[in-house]
Amino acid sequence: MHYLVGLAQNPRLLAAAQPLMTAAEQTFQTTQAKQRHFGELQYAAATWDHERRVIAKAEHTAKGSNPRFLVTNLTGVAQKLYDEVYCARGEMEN
């Protein structure tokens, strides 16, 4: 079974994504244009029996930073999975 599910942010995930978030903010400060940076990390919540792939989206706009996290076992490019699978599913539900 394949999955791609939103994951609530927590201090450990935010710390792991900090370099991405900093890069997005710095680029925003230079361009004043919305920035979205994507990355991946291996993460295991205390109740999980093993680490899983987490996609991190570090977005920065005039309103500030907007990090998002997804846990998945799908292969592929992080941004493509976020935009074309995760967001598309949400739009379909709307």
LINSUL-V399193 format. One record per run of one state. SS is the DSSP state (H for helix, E for strand, C for the rest). FROM is the first residue (numbers start at 1). LEN is the number of residues. Records with the same first field share a line. If there is no record, write none. Layout:
BEGIN
SS=FROM-LEN ; FROM-LEN
END
This chain:
BEGIN
C=1-3 ; 8-3 ; 32-3 ; 44-8 ; 62-2 ; 66-2 ; 73-5 ; 94-1
E=4-4 ; 35-9 ; 52-10 ; 64-2 ; 68-5
H=11-21 ; 78-16
END
